[in-house]
Amino acid sequence: MFDTLIDRFAQKAPVATMVRGLLAHSLSAERLDDIFRAKAERQYEGELLFSSVVELLSLVVTKSQKSLHAAYQAHHEELSVSLTAFYDKLVGMELPVIRALVRDTAQRMRAVAQQLEPDRQSLLAGYELRVLDGSHLAASEHRIKETRRLRGGPLPGHSLVILDPTRGLVVDMLPCADGHAQERSLLIELADEFQPGQLWIADRNFCTVLFLHEVAVSGASFVVRRHAGLPLERLGPSQPAGRCSSGKLFEQAGSVPDGFGNSLRVRIIRLRLDRPTESGDNEIEILTNLPSTTISAAAVADEYHRRWSIEAVFGELTLSLRGEIDTLGYPGAALLGYAIALVIYNLLSIVKTTIRVVHGVEAAEQVSMYYLADEISSTWRGMEIVLPAETWRERFGSCDARQLASRLRKIAAHVDVRRYLKHPRRSPKQPRPKRIGSSPHVSTERLLRQRKK
């Protein structure tokens, strides 16, 4: 009977069905609790399991429940712990556990993506791309006692997020509990992540001597906008290097000293913009160690522009999901909620990949993440009521990546792409008109009568 119900959901709500199946595969209770046991340093399991905390937070992140308290109310009988005990567990969440959650699930989703598109080529031939950027959580409500009398908004933390733009997956997250700490302070933790054949793309916040030298020593490459404070020696004259989509290009050789007698040879790509940036810059400089014999200056500029792909991810976390839960003031709780949002984003990215495989590239590019997430939030409660979690685990949790990819393709065949299309603005946004009148209220009916006259 349950198999028939899953098939019914697959026909009427295929996106929600795919996401629920992916959750059963990548976020099974057993796997989540194994992550907690392996990475937790101070917390212990007790009666409330880590998997139960993730499950409830997922309901809030997907907007299936309006608040964490509402999610607890709906599942308190299954949890068998008090609300206070639940919040205590959430508040004490440790950063290594949070990072491991994102990394582990990303690896599993990457295996599924490779089964869906085994022939997908890198966006830059010969290189495995990584886009790096920081994400600061918005200020939370003043719920913690020490914050109630403060005028400033309490910042619950930030993180470094690493995106694989070829697969569209967030592959890592480095959380930081101090909302005022510099993003650069986390770069030392990235040293072990640099691998030969990778290309790291980042903004000027990450343009440090340590970052550039560590990437180069590891055998990887970088495309980074130059920070004004970076020590840089210019070698030779600047030469015209053609154009890219945003302006004229010039190139010259340079080197970055590390202060210990070592220098890193770099290419300095100067981009004279056709239109200034939001901060008013008419020129930007991009540093790279990519070989000039195979990668042109225009290609370097295009790769740097790919940095905006991670900004699109951050936008989706705000628009389509509830990645920043402002009622969670404690850093561990807020960062876990954000990590779960990154995991859900990866699941939706796999759904888009499946749609691309089944319905074509053009159809997938027109699909809106917002409408995918909207189907999840509107369907999730019904799925929970009708189908027990064991049913999803039996059908999706035990299969390998190849079997799961096959099942996803079958479900995606039921997707009517027209239900999820983007609706881009057809005309420029009009500026808000200047408000007139001194009365605090007006009668809409009288205004409409004046329009008719």
C-alpha positions in Angstrom: 0.0 0.0 0.0 2.8 2.4 0.9 4.5 1.9 -2.4 1.3 2.8 -4.1 1.1 6.0 -2.1 4.7 7.0 -2.9 4.0 6.5 -6.6 0.9 8.7 -6.2 3.1 11.4 -4.6 5.6 11.0 -7.4 3.0 11.8 -10.0 1.4 14.7 -8.2 4.4 16.2 -6.3 7.5 14.8 -8.0 9.9 17.4 -6.7 8.9 16.9 -3.1 9.1 13.1 -3.6 12.6 13.4 -5.0 13.8 15.6 -2.1 12.2 13.3 0.5 13.9 10.3 -1.2 17.2 12.1 -1.2 16.8 13.0 2.4 16.2 9.3 3.3 19.4 8.4 1.3 21.8 11.1 2.5 20.3 12.1 5.9 19.3 8.8 7.4 19.1 8.7 11.2 21.8 6.2 11.5 24.2 8.2 9.3 23.5 11.5 11.1 24.0 9.9 14.5 27.3 8.3 13.3 28.5 11.8 12.3 27.6 13.1 15.8 29.5 10.3 17.5 32.6 10.8 15.4 32.8 14.6 15.7 31.2 15.6 19.0 33.8 16.5 21.6 31.7 17.7 24.6 28.2 16.7 23.9 26.8 13.2 24.4 23.8 11.5 22.8 21.5 10.9 25.7 17.8 10.4 24.9 17.7 13.1 22.2 19.6 12.0 19.1 21.3 14.4 16.7 19.2 13.0 13.9 16.0 14.1 15.7 17.4 17.7 16.0 18.2 17.8 12.3 14.8 16.4 11.3 12.9 19.1 13.2 15.2 21.9 12.0 14.7 20.7 8.4 11.0 21.3 8.8 11.7 25.0 9.7 14.3 25.4 7.0 12.0 24.1 4.3 9.2 26.3 5.7 7.0 23.2 6.4 6.7 24.5 10.0 6.6 28.2 10.9 8.9 27.9 13.9 11.0 25.5 15.8 8.5 25.5 18.6 5.7 24.5 16.2 7.9 21.7 14.9 8.5 20.5 18.4 4.8 20.6 19.2 4.0 18.5 16.2 6.6 15.8 17.1 7.0 16.0 20.9 5.5 12.5 21.4 8.2 11.0 19.2 11.0 12.9 20.9 10.2 11.9 24.5 12.2 14.9 25.9 11.1 18.2 27.2 11.3 21.4 25.1 14.0 22.7 27.4 16.1 19.6 26.8 15.6 20.0 23.1 16.8 23.6 23.1 19.8 22.7 25.4 20.9 20.1 22.8 20.5 22.6 20.0 22.3 25.4 21.8 25.4 23.3 22.6 25.9 22.1 19.0 29.6 21.9 18.2 31.1 23.3 15.0 33.0 20.1 13.9 29.6 18.3 13.8 28.1 21.1 11.8 30.9 21.1 9.2 30.8 17.3 9.0 27.1 17.3 8.2 27.6 19.5 5.1 30.8 17.6 3.9 29.4 14.1 4.3 26.0 14.8 2.6 27.8 16.7 -0.2 30.0 13.7 -0.9 26.9 11.5 -1.2 25.1 14.0 -3.4 28.2 14.3 -5.6 28.1 10.5 -6.2 24.5 10.7 -7.2 25.2 13.7 -9.6 28.0 11.7 -11.2 25.6 8.8 -11.9 23.0 11.2 -13.3 25.6 13.0 -15.6 28.7 10.8 -15.9 29.9 12.7 -19.0 29.5 16.2 -17.6 32.7 18.2 -18.3 34.3 20.8 -16.0 33.4 24.4 -16.7 37.1 25.0 -17.4 38.7 22.0 -19.1 41.4 20.3 -17.0 40.4 22.0 -13.7 38.1 21.2 -10.8 36.5 24.5 -9.9 36.0 25.8 -6.3 34.3 29.1 -5.5 35.0 30.4 -2.1 33.0 33.1 -0.2 32.0 34.1 3.3 28.4 34.2 4.5 27.5 36.2 7.6 24.3 35.3 9.3 21.8 38.1 9.8 21.3 39.5 13.3 19.0 37.4 15.5 16.2 38.5 17.8 17.3 39.8 21.2 16.3 36.6 23.0 19.5 35.9 24.9 19.5 37.7 28.3 22.8 39.5 27.6 21.5 41.0 24.4 18.1 42.4 25.5 19.3 45.8 26.5 21.7 46.3 23.5 20.8 48.5 20.6 22.9 46.5 18.1 21.7 43.3 16.5 23.3 40.1 17.9 25.3 38.3 15.2 25.2 34.5 15.7 28.2 33.7 13.5 29.4 33.3 10.0 31.0 30.7 7.7 33.1 30.1 4.7 31.2 28.3 2.0 32.8 26.4 -0.9 30.8 25.7 -4.0 31.5 23.3 -6.9 30.0 25.3 -9.7 30.3 22.4 -12.2 27.9 20.2 -10.2 26.1 23.1 -8.5 26.8 21.6 -5.1 28.1 23.2 -1.8 30.9 20.9 -0.9 32.1 22.4 2.4 31.3 24.9 5.1 33.7 26.2 7.7 31.5 27.6 10.6 32.7 30.3 13.0 30.8 31.2 16.1 32.2 34.8 16.4 30.1 37.0 14.2 32.7 39.8 14.2 35.7 37.6 13.4 37.3 38.2 10.0 36.7 35.7 7.2 40.5 35.5 6.7 40.8 34.0 10.2 39.4 30.7 8.8 41.7 30.4 5.9 44.2 28.4 7.8 41.7 25.6 8.1 41.5 25.4 4.3 45.2 24.5 3.8 44.4 20.8 3.8 41.6 21.2 1.2 43.8 22.5 -1.6 44.5 19.7 -4.2 46.4 19.6 -7.5 44.2 20.3 -10.5 41.8 22.6 -8.5 41.1 26.2 -9.4 40.0 28.4 -6.5 38.0 31.5 -7.3 37.5 34.1 -4.6 37.0 37.8 -4.0 39.6 40.3 -2.7 38.7 39.5 1.0 40.7 36.3 0.5 43.6 37.8 -1.4 46.3 37.2 1.2 49.9 36.1 1.0 49.1 33.0 2.9 46.2 32.0 0.7 48.0 32.5 -2.6 51.2 30.8 -1.5 49.3 27.8 0.1 47.2 27.3 -3.1 50.3 27.4 -5.3 52.4 25.1 -3.1 49.6 22.5 -3.1 49.7 22.4 -6.9 46.3 24.1 -7.3 45.5 27.4 -9.1 43.7 30.6 -8.1 41.8 33.4 -9.7 41.5 36.1 -7.0 40.7 39.8 -7.2 43.7 41.8 -5.8 43.3 43.4 -2.4 44.9 46.8 -2.1 46.9 45.7 1.0 48.6 42.8 -0.8 52.3 43.3 -1.3 52.8 43.0 -5.1 55.9 43.6 -7.3 55.2 44.5 -10.9 57.5 43.0 -13.5 57.6 44.5 -16.9 55.1 46.8 -18.7 51.4 46.3 -19.0 50.2 45.0 -22.4 46.7 45.1 -24.0 45.1 41.7 -23.8 41.8 42.2 -25.7 38.3 42.4 -24.2 35.9 40.4 -22.2 32.1 40.9 -21.7 32.6 43.6 -19.1 35.5 45.7 -20.4 39.0 46.0 -21.8 41.8 43.8 -20.5 45.5 44.5 -19.9 48.1 42.0 -18.6 51.5 42.2 -17.0 53.7 39.9 -14.9 54.2 40.2 -11.2 55.3 38.5 -8.0 53.9 38.2 -4.5 56.7 38.0 -1.8 55.9 36.1 1.4 58.3 38.0 3.7 60.7 35.0 4.1 62.6 35.4 0.8 60.1 33.5 -1.3 58.2 35.0 -4.2 55.2 33.7 -6.2 55.0 34.6 -9.9 51.6 35.7 -10.9 49.8 37.2 -13.8 48.1 40.6 -13.2 45.0 41.0 -15.3 43.7 44.5 -15.2 40.1 44.9 -16.2 39.0 48.4 -17.3 35.2 48.2 -16.8 32.7 49.5 -19.2 30.5 50.3 -16.2 31.8 51.0 -12.7 31.1 48.6 -9.9 28.6 49.4 -7.1 31.4 50.8 -5.0 32.4 53.1 -7.9 35.5 51.2 -9.1 36.3 51.7 -12.8 39.1 49.1 -12.8 39.8 45.9 -10.9 42.9 43.7 -10.9 42.7 39.9 -10.9 45.7 37.8 -9.9 46.2 34.2 -11.2 48.8 31.6 -11.6 47.0 29.9 -14.5 49.4 29.3 -17.4 49.3 32.1 -20.0 50.1 29.6 -22.8 46.7 27.8 -22.5 44.4 30.3 -20.5 43.9 33.7 -22.0 43.3 36.9 -20.0 39.7 36.9 -21.2 39.2 33.4 -19.9 40.7 34.4 -16.5 38.2 37.3 -16.3 35.3 35.0 -17.2 36.4 32.6 -14.5 36.5 35.4 -11.9 32.9 36.4 -13.0 31.9 32.9 -12.1 32.3 33.9 -8.5 28.8 35.3 -8.6 27.4 31.8 -8.8 27.9 31.5 -5.0 26.1 34.7 -4.5 23.1 33.1 -6.2 23.3 30.3 -3.7 23.1 32.7 -0.8 20.2 34.4 -2.5 18.3 31.1 -2.8 18.9 30.3 0.9 17.2 33.6 1.8 14.4 33.5 -0.9 13.5 29.8 -1.3 14.5 28.4 2.1 14.7 29.8 5.6 18.5 29.5 6.0 18.7 32.2 8.7 16.3 31.5 11.5 16.3 34.8 13.5 14.9 33.2 16.6 18.0 31.1 17.0 20.5 33.4 18.8 23.1 30.9 20.0 25.8 30.4 17.4 25.7 26.6 17.5 22.0 26.5 16.9 22.0 29.2 14.2 24.9 27.7 12.3 23.3 24.3 12.4 20.2 25.8 10.8 22.3 27.4 8.1 24.2 24.1 7.4 20.9 22.3 7.0 19.8 24.9 4.5 23.0 24.3 2.5 22.2 20.6 2.6 18.6 21.2 1.4 20.0 23.4 -1.4 22.2 20.6 -2.5 19.2 18.3 -2.7 17.3 20.8 -4.8 20.4 21.1 -7.0 20.3 17.3 -7.6 16.6 17.7 -8.5 17.5 20.3 -11.1 20.2 18.1 -12.4 17.7 15.3 -12.8 15.3 17.6 -14.6 18.2 18.6 -16.9 18.9 15.0 -17.7 15.3 14.1 -18.3 13.8 17.3 -19.9 16.9 19.0 -21.4 19.3 21.8 -20.5 17.0 24.6 -21.7 14.1 23.4 -19.6 16.3 23.1 -16.5 17.7 26.6 -16.9 14.2 28.0 -16.7 13.3 26.1 -13.5 13.0 28.3 -10.4 14.4 27.1 -7.1 11.7 29.1 -5.4 8.9 27.0 -6.9 10.8 23.8 -6.2 11.0 24.7 -2.6 7.4 25.9 -2.5 6.2 22.4 -3.5 8.2 20.9 -0.6 6.8 23.3 2.0 3.2 22.8 0.8 3.4 19.0 0.5 5.7 17.9 3.4 3.1 17.7 6.1 0.9 15.5 4.0 3.8 13.2 3.3 4.6 13.0 7.0 1.0 12.0 7.9 0.5 9.5 5.2 3.9 7.8 4.9 6.1 6.8 7.9 9.8 7.5 7.7 10.5 3.7 7.6 8.9 3.5 4.2 11.1 6.2 2.7 14.2 4.5 4.2 13.2 1.1 2.8 12.7 2.6 -0.7 15.5 5.1 -0.9 17.8 4.8 2.1 19.2 1.3 1.3 19.9 1.9 -2.5 23.3 2.9 -3.8 24.0 6.1 -5.9 23.4 4.3 -9.2 20.0 2.9 -8.1 19.0 6.2 -6.6 19.8 8.1 -9.8 17.7 5.6 -11.8 14.7 6.1 -9.4 15.1 9.9 -9.6 15.0 9.8 -13.4 11.7 7.8 -13.3 10.1 10.3 -10.9 11.4 13.3 -12.9 9.5 12.0 -15.9 6.3 13.2 -14.1 7.7 16.8 -13.7 5.6 19.4 -15.6 8.3 22.0 -16.1 5.7 24.7 -16.7 4.8 24.5 -13.0 8.3 25.6 -11.9 9.2 28.3 -14.5 11.0 31.5 -13.5 9.1 34.7 -14.1 11.8 37.4 -14.9 10.9 41.0 -14.7 9.9 42.2 -18.2 10.6 45.9 -17.7 13.0 47.8 -15.5 11.9 48.3 -11.9 10.3 51.7 -11.5 11.5 54.1 -8.8 9.2 54.6 -5.9 7.3 57.9 -6.4 7.6 60.7 -3.8 4.7 60.4 -1.3 2.4 63.4 -0.9 -0.3 64.4 1.5 -0.3 65.0 5.3 -3.2 62.7 6.4 -2.2 59.4 8.0 -5.1 57.6 6.3 -6.8 57.8 2.9 -10.0 56.2 1.6 -9.2 53.7 -1.2 -12.8 54.0 -2.5 -12.5 57.8 -2.9 -9.2 57.4 -4.8 -10.8 55.0 -7.2 -13.7 57.3 -7.8 -11.3 60.1 -8.7 -9.6 57.8 -11.1 -12.9 57.2 -13.0 -13.5 61.0 -13.2 
